Amino acid sequence: MKVIRWIRNHRQLMCVGLASLLYLMGLGRPPLWEPDEGRYAEIAREMVVNHDYITPRNNFVRYFEKPPLVYWVTAASLKVFGRNEFAVRLQAAVASIGQVTITGALAEGMFGANTGMLAALALGLSPLFFAFARFATPDPALAFFLTAAMACYYKGAQSAELPGGLDGRWMLAAAAMLALGTLAKGPVALVLGGAIAMLWLAWEGRIHDVLKIPWLKCIALYLALTLPWFIVVAWQNPGFLHFFIIHEHFERYITNTEHGWGPWFYVPVIVAGTWPWFYFAPFALTSSAISFLLSLWPFGGKTHIAQSGGIDCENERTRAALRFLLIWLAVILVFFSIPRSKLGEYILPGLPPIGILAGQGLAKMGKIPVAQRRKLLMIFAGISTIGAITITAAILFAPVRQLNHALTGDALIAAAALLAGGIAPLFFARGKAAMVALPVAVSVIVVMGAGIDARERVAPLVSYRNLAGLIAPYADRGCRLMSYRHFEQALPFYTGVRETLVNYRGELEPFGPLHDPIGNVFATAAQLRNAWAANQCVVLVTNRVDVPTLVNLLSPVPTLVGCEGKKLVLYNRPLDLSAQIRQGMPGCGGQDF
């Protein structure tokens, strides 16, 4: 009984512990994915190597697309844990664990302990959230600080100590979190946080409370945390402010066509990325959602539930909390749907309100009659069955054979788990909300395990760790590393040396070529030819399709060191006759050139 009582009293702690286990287990096993993980890992490594924590550099070229906070944390992690994948990804995992913790605490303050536990579970076991908790990008950090800021703001705005007012202490805490979010990914943190806060006050008819915010203190704290780095980096790097503020934020937001998708891109991303928990989120808002789903039930008579026509809850405080969550989600969704440039991880700051709504929806579902609850769960089972069939069909008929072969087993496991997780809650229809959530959570954990395995299986298609292993002995001997027409961003991290890019500039263009007149980082084909014929040994990474061009360009004849996927490693010194590229190497397809 003591154990059961302890579990009941520490339900959120159990959810946080589960998230920690899932996010940290095997975190360092998969190699760094190209290009994002390789880029952020190398920038942090170069901070450590150069002892320069002001100016970020990628491949020893100044790189100002992101602020430094995530680089600083990753650099500290590299110092503690060494140069490895675990150290690189740790910041994302820790930020995600923190976000689960804060989301559960916020939900508990809004709706009670039961909803707090279910909200933490729903967010922590959402597929999209889980995926990026194990992926080294700045987005989990931004999501964490924005979630913390919104939790502090809501706490201050709904303080029981100051009914109808704002608690300045919590406003200052929110300002500090927005400042750290700005240092994690830029002014977008301030824009999103400010929009959510102001729109909610307007919806609540409390816009006059804006005057009660201690603006001078909040602004002073925000600037004290953010300005020092911006001032120093701008002083050391002329052109930084224009590139970072105007180009990276304003121009990219209104003109960029990279990763271009339609305006509705994030709707399926949110639904699929938070499934199966998304199904329960509408139940938190209104009984109309429950009645609508029950109307889809094809067997038996219609069941009527009293409807309010809007958000129907126990009291005004609960309604205010739901409106806050809706504003939060809407601001994130609309803001990131406007530009053409869209990536799945951008929507991470919008997942906590869905997790809280799902938790409250599950809690409310436990209060409706068992017969109606069973019908809702049967609809859920039907949707899950369709999803399982879709996953199976998608992987079996995938056009990419290599991907199909690598993922078939994991996809079938995920489909089976999704099916079981959809059907199993029917057996707990008479139980409490936690009993309904339990089989769903177990099925999601199985899906996540399959996802971890799938990531490791497809690693050779999206990573060059093995390629770096081929290069490392030559780099250790002082050979120059060059790459033809591409930039493999993880190679400098794994090998510890600069990668000279031949006929390629890409994202390093703004602050690179003008400061590299002798071709240490950016080289032409003529410079490659001269370096190849010089006394220094050279290792060249290239795609298979470029081999005929290089064979005609380079002398002496390139020697094939090895290969991975579409990439080959060539050497300007002979190894042995059988390794020469014109004769090929077993396992690398050299005979096809």
C-alpha positions in Angstrom: 0.0 0.0 0.0 2.9 2.4 0.8 4.3 1.8 -2.7 0.9 2.5 -4.3 0.5 5.6 -2.2 3.9 6.9 -3.2 3.2 6.3 -6.8 -0.1 8.3 -6.5 1.7 11.1 -4.8 4.5 11.2 -7.4 2.7 10.5 -10.6 4.3 13.4 -12.5 7.8 12.4 -11.2 7.1 8.9 -12.6 6.3 10.5 -16.0 9.4 12.6 -16.0 11.5 9.5 -15.1 10.0 7.6 -17.9 10.7 10.5 -20.3 14.3 10.6 -19.1 14.8 6.9 -19.7 13.3 7.1 -23.2 15.2 10.2 -24.2 18.6 9.2 -22.8 18.7 5.5 -23.5 21.1 4.8 -26.3 21.3 8.5 -27.1 24.8 8.3 -28.4 24.5 5.2 -30.5 23.2 6.6 -33.9 25.8 8.6 -35.8 25.2 12.3 -36.4 22.6 12.9 -39.2 23.5 15.2 -42.1 23.4 18.1 -42.2 21.8 19.5 -39.0 23.4 17.4 -36.3 26.8 17.5 -38.0 26.6 21.3 -38.3 25.7 22.0 -34.6 28.2 19.5 -33.3 31.0 21.0 -35.3 30.2 24.6 -34.3 30.4 23.6 -30.6 33.6 21.6 -31.1 35.3 24.6 -32.8 34.3 26.8 -29.8 36.2 24.4 -27.6 39.2 24.1 -30.0 39.5 27.8 -30.7 38.6 29.0 -27.1 36.3 31.5 -28.8 32.7 31.5 -27.4 31.7 34.7 -29.0 31.9 34.0 -32.8 30.3 30.7 -33.9 32.2 29.0 -36.7 31.3 26.1 -38.9 34.3 24.4 -40.7 36.3 27.4 -39.3 34.1 29.9 -41.2 32.1 32.4 -39.3 28.5 31.2 -39.0 25.7 33.4 -37.7 22.4 31.6 -38.5 21.7 30.9 -34.8 22.6 32.6 -31.4 25.1 30.9 -29.2 23.3 29.4 -26.2 22.9 25.9 -27.6 26.5 26.0 -28.8 27.7 26.9 -25.3 25.7 24.1 -23.7 26.9 21.6 -26.3 30.5 22.8 -25.9 30.3 22.3 -22.1 28.9 18.8 -22.7 31.7 18.0 -25.1 34.2 19.1 -22.4 32.6 16.8 -19.8 31.7 13.8 -21.9 34.2 14.0 -24.7 33.7 14.3 -28.5 30.8 11.9 -29.1 27.2 11.8 -30.2 25.8 11.6 -26.6 27.5 14.8 -25.7 26.1 16.5 -28.8 22.5 15.4 -28.3 22.3 15.8 -24.5 21.1 19.4 -24.6 18.1 18.5 -26.7 17.2 15.6 -24.3 17.6 17.7 -21.2 15.5 20.5 -22.6 12.8 18.1 -23.6 12.8 16.5 -20.1 12.5 20.0 -18.7 9.6 20.8 -21.0 7.7 17.6 -19.9 8.2 18.6 -16.3 7.0 22.2 -16.8 4.0 21.1 -18.9 2.9 18.7 -16.2 3.2 21.3 -13.5 1.3 23.9 -15.6 -1.5 21.4 -16.3 -1.7 20.5 -12.6 -2.0 24.2 -11.7 -4.8 24.6 -14.3 -6.8 21.5 -13.9 -5.5 19.4 -11.0 -3.0 16.6 -10.3 -4.7 14.0 -12.5 -4.6 16.2 -15.6 -1.0 17.2 -14.8 0.1 13.5 -14.9 -1.8 12.8 -18.0 -0.5 15.9 -19.8 3.1 15.1 -19.0 2.5 11.6 -20.3 0.8 12.8 -23.5 3.5 15.3 -24.3 6.4 13.1 -23.4 5.1 10.2 -25.4 4.2 12.2 -28.5 6.1 10.9 -31.5 7.2 14.2 -32.9 8.3 15.5 -29.5 10.2 12.2 -28.8 12.0 12.3 -32.1 13.5 15.7 -31.6 14.3 15.1 -27.9 16.9 12.7 -29.4 18.1 15.0 -32.2 20.7 17.8 -31.9 19.0 21.0 -33.0 18.2 24.3 -31.1 14.5 23.8 -31.4 13.9 21.7 -28.2 15.8 24.5 -26.3 13.5 27.2 -27.8 10.4 25.1 -27.0 11.6 24.6 -23.4 12.3 28.3 -22.7 9.0 29.4 -24.4 7.1 26.8 -22.4 8.7 28.0 -19.2 8.0 31.6 -20.1 4.3 30.8 -20.7 4.0 28.9 -17.5 5.6 31.7 -15.5 3.4 34.3 -17.3 0.2 32.3 -16.7 1.1 31.7 -13.0 1.6 35.5 -12.6 -1.5 36.4 -14.4 -3.7 34.0 -12.4 -2.0 34.5 -9.0 -4.4 33.7 -6.2 -2.5 36.2 -4.1 -3.4 39.0 -6.4 -6.9 38.3 -7.8 -7.5 40.3 -11.0 -3.9 41.5 -11.1 -0.4 40.4 -12.2 2.4 39.1 -10.0 5.5 41.0 -11.1 7.8 38.3 -9.8 6.4 35.8 -12.3 6.5 38.4 -15.0 10.2 38.9 -14.4 10.7 35.1 -14.5 8.9 35.0 -17.9 11.1 37.8 -19.2 14.2 35.8 -18.2 12.9 32.7 -20.0 12.2 34.7 -23.1 15.7 36.1 -23.0 17.2 32.6 -22.8 14.9 31.6 -25.7 16.3 34.5 -27.7 19.8 33.3 -27.0 18.8 29.8 -28.0 17.2 30.6 -31.4 16.7 34.3 -31.8 14.0 37.0 -31.4 11.3 34.6 -32.4 11.0 33.6 -28.7 10.1 37.2 -27.8 7.7 37.6 -30.7 5.8 34.4 -29.9 5.7 34.9 -26.2 4.6 38.5 -26.5 1.9 37.6 -29.0 0.5 34.8 -26.8 0.5 37.0 -23.7 -1.1 40.0 -25.3 -3.8 38.1 -27.3 -4.9 36.2 -24.2 -5.3 39.3 -22.1 -7.3 40.8 -24.9 -9.6 37.7 -25.1 -10.0 37.8 -21.4 -11.0 41.4 -21.4 -8.0 42.2 -19.3 -6.0 44.3 -21.8 -5.8 47.0 -19.1 -3.6 44.6 -17.1 -0.8 45.3 -19.6 -0.2 48.5 -17.6 0.4 46.4 -14.5 3.3 44.5 -15.9 6.6 45.9 -14.5 7.8 46.8 -18.0 11.0 48.6 -17.0 12.2 45.7 -14.9 11.3 43.1 -17.5 12.9 45.0 -20.3 16.0 45.7 -18.3 16.3 42.0 -17.3 15.7 40.9 -20.9 18.3 43.2 -22.3 20.8 42.4 -19.5 20.7 38.8 -20.5 20.7 39.2 -24.3 22.5 42.4 -25.2 26.1 41.5 -24.0 26.6 38.8 -26.6 24.9 40.7 -29.4 27.1 43.8 -28.7 30.4 41.9 -28.5 29.7 39.7 -31.6 28.6 42.7 -33.6 31.7 44.7 -32.6 34.0 41.8 -33.6 32.2 40.9 -36.8 31.0 43.8 -39.0 27.9 42.9 -40.9 26.6 40.5 -38.3 23.5 42.5 -37.3 22.3 42.9 -40.9 22.8 39.2 -41.6 21.3 37.9 -38.4 18.4 40.3 -37.9 17.5 41.3 -41.5 18.5 38.3 -43.5 18.1 35.3 -41.2 14.9 36.5 -39.6 13.0 39.1 -41.6 14.0 38.2 -45.1 13.8 34.4 -44.6 10.4 34.8 -43.0 8.8 36.7 -45.9 10.8 35.4 -48.9 12.5 32.1 -48.3 11.4 29.2 -50.4 13.6 26.6 -48.9 11.6 23.6 -47.5 8.6 25.1 -49.2 5.2 23.7 -48.3 1.6 24.9 -48.4 -0.1 26.8 -45.6 -1.7 23.6 -44.1 1.5 21.8 -43.7 1.5 21.8 -39.9 -2.1 20.5 -39.5 -1.2 16.9 -40.5 2.2 17.3 -38.8 0.5 18.2 -35.5 -2.1 15.4 -35.7 0.3 12.7 -36.7 3.1 14.0 -34.4 0.9 14.0 -31.3 -1.2 10.9 -32.1 -2.7 9.0 -30.4 -3.1 11.7 -27.7 -4.5 14.2 -30.2 -7.7 12.2 -30.3 -8.5 13.1 -26.7 -7.6 16.8 -26.9 -11.0 18.1 -28.2 -12.8 16.5 -25.2 -11.2 19.1 -23.0 -12.8 22.0 -24.8 -16.5 21.2 -25.2 -19.0 18.4 -24.9 -19.9 19.3 -28.5 -16.7 17.4 -29.6 -17.9 14.3 -27.7 -21.3 14.5 -29.2 -19.9 15.0 -32.7 -17.8 11.8 -32.4 -20.7 9.9 -30.9 -22.8 10.9 -33.9 -20.4 9.0 -36.1 -21.2 5.8 -34.3 -23.2 3.8 -36.8 -24.9 1.3 -34.4 -27.8 2.1 -32.0 -29.5 5.3 -31.2 -28.0 8.7 -30.8 -26.8 9.7 -27.4 -27.2 13.3 -26.3 -25.0 15.2 -24.0 -25.7 18.7 -22.8 -23.9 21.2 -24.9 -22.9 24.7 -24.2 -22.1 25.6 -27.8 -18.7 26.8 -26.6 -16.1 26.0 -24.0 -18.1 24.4 -21.2 -16.2 23.9 -18.0 -16.7 23.9 -14.3 -15.8 27.5 -13.7 -14.4 30.7 -15.2 -10.9 30.0 -14.1 -10.9 26.7 -16.0 -12.4 28.4 -19.1 -9.6 31.0 -18.9 -7.0 28.3 -18.8 -8.5 26.6 -21.9 -8.5 29.9 -23.8 -4.9 30.4 -22.9 -4.0 27.1 -24.3 -6.0 27.8 -27.5 -4.3 31.1 -28.0 -0.9 29.5 -27.4 -1.5 26.8 -30.0 -3.1 29.2 -32.5 -0.2 31.7 -32.3 2.4 29.0 -32.9 0.4 27.4 -35.7 -0.4 30.6 -37.6 3.1 32.2 -37.1 4.9 29.2 -38.6 2.3 28.6 -41.3 2.8 32.0 -42.9 6.3 31.6 -44.4 7.0 29.1 -47.1 10.0 27.6 -45.3 8.6 24.9 -43.0 10.2 22.1 -41.0 8.5 19.7 -38.6 10.6 20.8 -35.6 9.4 24.4 -35.9 6.1 23.4 -34.4 7.6 22.0 -31.2 6.6 25.1 -29.1 3.0 24.3 -29.9 2.9 20.8 -28.6 2.6 21.5 -24.8 -0.9 23.0 -25.1 -2.0 19.9 -27.1 -0.5 17.7 -24.4 -2.4 19.6 -21.7 -5.6 19.5 -23.7 -5.2 15.8 -24.2 -4.6 15.2 -20.5 -7.7 17.2 -19.6 -9.7 15.5 -22.3 -8.8 12.1 -20.9 -9.7 13.3 -17.4 -13.1 14.5 -18.6 -13.7 11.4 -20.6 -13.5 9.4 -17.4 -16.6 11.3 -16.1 -19.0 10.4 -18.9 -21.2 7.3 -18.9 -19.5 4.0 -19.6 -21.6 3.3 -22.7 -20.7 6.5 -24.3 -17.1 6.1 -23.3 -17.0 2.7 -24.9 -18.3 4.1 -28.2 -15.7 6.9 -28.2 -13.0 4.3 -27.6 -14.3 2.1 -30.5 -14.1 5.1 -32.8 -10.5 5.6 -31.5 -9.8 1.9 -32.3 -11.2 2.3 -35.8 -8.9 5.3 -36.5 -5.9 3.4 -35.1 -6.7 0.4 -37.3 -6.7 2.6 -40.4 -3.4 4.2 -39.3 -1.8 0.8 -38.8 -3.0 -0.4 -42.2 -1.6 2.9 -43.8 1.8 2.5 -42.1 2.0 -1.1 -43.3 1.0 -0.2 -46.9 3.4 2.8 -47.0 6.4 0.8 -46.1 5.6 -2.3 -48.2 5.1 -0.2 -51.3 7.8 2.5 -50.6 9.5 3.5 -53.9 13.0 3.5 -52.2 14.0 -0.2 -52.1 16.9 0.4 -49.7 14.7 2.3 -47.3 11.9 -0.3 -47.7 14.2 -3.1 -46.8 15.8 -1.3 -43.8 12.5 -0.3 -42.2 10.1 -3.1 -42.9 10.5 -4.9 -39.6 10.3 -1.7 -37.5 7.3 -0.4 -39.4 5.4 -3.6 -38.9 6.1 -3.5 -35.2 5.0 0.1 -35.0 1.8 -0.7 -36.9 1.0 -3.7 -34.6 1.6 -1.5 -31.6 -0.6 1.2 -32.9 -3.4 -1.3 -33.6 -3.0 -2.9 -30.1 -2.9 0.6 -28.5 -6.1 1.5 -30.3 -8.0 -1.7 -29.3 -6.7 -2.3 -25.7 -8.4 0.7 -24.1 -11.7 -0.9 -24.8 -11.0 -3.4 -22.1 -10.5 -0.6 -19.6 -13.6 1.5 -20.6 -15.0 1.1 -17.1 -11.8 2.2 -15.4 -10.4 5.6 -14.6 -8.8 7.8 -17.2 -5.3 6.6 -16.2 -6.4 3.0 -17.0 -7.5 4.1 -20.4 -4.2 6.0 -21.0 -2.0 3.1 -19.8 -2.3 0.7 -22.8 -2.1 3.7 -25.1 1.2 4.7 -23.4 2.6 1.2 -23.6 1.8 1.0 -27.3 3.5 4.4 -27.9 6.6 3.2 -26.0 6.8 0.2 -28.3 6.5 2.5 -31.3 9.3 4.7 -30.0 11.5 1.6 -29.5 10.9 0.7 -33.1 11.7 4.3 -34.0 15.1 4.1 -32.2 15.9 0.9 -34.0 14.8 2.4 -37.4 17.0 5.4 -36.9 20.0 3.2 -36.4 19.1 1.1 -39.5 18.9 4.1 -41.9 22.0 5.8 -40.4 24.2 4.7 -43.4 21.9 6.6 -45.7 22.0 9.9 -43.8 25.4 9.9 -41.9 29.1 9.6 -42.7 30.5 8.3 -39.5 31.9 5.2 -41.2 33.3 7.4 -43.9 35.1 9.5 -41.3 36.5 6.3 -39.9 38.2 5.7 -43.3 39.5 9.2 -43.4 40.8 9.5 -39.8 44.1 7.6 -40.2 45.0 9.9 -43.1 43.9 13.1 -41.3 46.0 12.0 -38.3 49.1 11.8 -40.6 48.5 15.4 -41.7 46.7 14.8 -45.0 44.4 17.5 -46.3 40.7 16.7 -46.4 38.8 18.0 -49.4 35.3 17.5 -50.7 34.1 17.9 -54.3 30.8 19.8 -54.9 29.3 18.9 -51.5 29.8 19.6 -47.8 29.6 16.7 -45.5 29.1 18.7 -42.3 29.9 16.0 -39.7 33.3 15.1 -41.2 35.2 17.9 -39.5 33.6 16.9 -36.2 34.6 13.2 -36.6 38.0 13.8 -38.1 39.0 17.0 -36.2 40.3 18.8 -39.3 39.1 21.4 -41.7 37.2 20.3 -44.9 38.2 22.2 -48.0 35.2 22.6 -50.2 35.8 22.4 -54.0 33.2 24.2 -56.2 30.8 24.5 -53.2 29.9 27.4 -50.9 26.3 26.9 -49.8 25.3 28.2 -46.4 28.9 29.2 -45.6 28.8 31.8 -48.5 28.0 35.0 -46.5 31.1 35.1 -44.3 33.4 32.7 -46.1 35.0 33.3 -49.5 36.0 37.0 -48.9 38.2 35.9 -46.0 39.7 32.8 -47.7 41.7 34.1 -50.7 44.2 31.2 -50.7 41.6 28.4 -50.8 42.0 26.9 -47.3 38.2 26.4 -47.1 36.8 27.2 -50.5 38.7 26.0 -53.6 38.2 25.8 -57.3 38.8 22.7 -59.5 42.1 24.2 -60.6 43.2 24.6 -56.9 42.1 21.0 -56.3 44.3 19.8 -59.3 47.3 21.7 -58.0 46.9 20.4 -54.4 46.4 16.8 -55.7 49.7 17.0 -57.6 51.6 18.7 -54.7 53.8 17.0 -52.1 51.1 17.0 -49.3 48.8 13.9 -49.2 45.2 14.7 -50.0 42.0 12.8 -49.1 39.0 13.7 -51.3 35.4 12.9 -50.7 33.1 12.8 -53.7 29.9 11.4 -55.1 30.1 8.5 -57.4 28.6 10.5 -60.3 31.5 12.9 -60.2 34.2 10.2 -60.5 34.6 10.4 -64.4 35.2 14.2 -64.1 37.7 13.7 -61.4 39.6 10.9 -63.2 40.1 13.3 -66.1 41.0 16.2 -63.9 43.4 14.7 -61.4 46.9 13.4 -61.7 48.3 11.1 -60.3 45.4 8.6 -60.7 43.1 8.6 -57.7 43.3 5.7 -55.4 40.1 4.4 -53.9 40.3 4.2 -50.1 36.7 3.1 -49.4 33.0 4.1 -49.7 29.8 4.6 -47.9 26.5 4.9 -49.8 26.9 7.3 -52.6 30.2 8.7 -51.3 33.7 7.6 -52.2 37.0 8.5 -50.5 39.9 9.0 -52.9 43.6 9.4 -52.1 46.4 11.0 -54.1 49.0 8.4 -53.2 49.0 4.7 -54.3 48.0 2.0 -51.8 48.3 -0.9 -54.1 47.4 -1.7 -57.7 44.1 -3.4 -56.8 42.9 -0.3 -55.0 43.3 2.1 -58.0 40.0 3.5 -58.9 40.2 2.5 -62.6 40.4 -1.1 -61.4 37.8 -0.8 -58.7 37.5 -2.2 -55.1 35.2 -5.0 -54.0 32.2 -3.7 -52.1 32.5 -0.1 -53.5 31.3 -0.7 -57.0 34.5 0.7 -58.5 34.1 -1.6 -61.4 31.1 0.4 -62.6 33.1 3.6 -63.2 
